Amino acid sequence: LGTDMRPGKGVDLVCEASVLPHVVGSNEYDVVISTEALEHMEDWQGCIHAMWNCLKVGGLLLITTRSVGFPWHEYPDDFWRFSMADMQRIFATQQITCVAEDYEQPGVGVIVRKTAEPFVIPDIPLHRMHRPS
């Protein structure tokens, strides 16, 4: 099931990430994949929680996103940059299977298995992007 905020190729459902569990169901999916989207979510914590809530216990969440050094790119905006350390802190209470840097451009990827442990995102300082002048 492909979701996005706009219609397009491979998009089966147009909706905001924050409402995913309400639209597609909670604890329904074995795998949730988010590629190159998290940096565009002003409420990145809400987005992660929504994807997390769609997963069954034992399911996998795969996220790729941009890191410091990647240029500004709107779709429709560009808010954040994440590091490997950020991903390790965000998912510290869960089973991180893999966290790695993008070897071609500044970015990071993480694969996390959902456990029965409570998932709480700690307050971490991220690199905030600002619109170029």
Buried (B, 14 or more C-beta within 10 A) or exposed (E): EEBBBEEEEEBEEEBBBBEBBEEBEBEBBEEBBBEBBBBBBEEBBBBBBBBBBBBEEEBBBBBBBBBEEBEEEEEEEBBBBBBBEBBEEBBEEBEBEEBEEBEEEBBBBBBBBBEEEEBEBEEEEBBEBEEEE
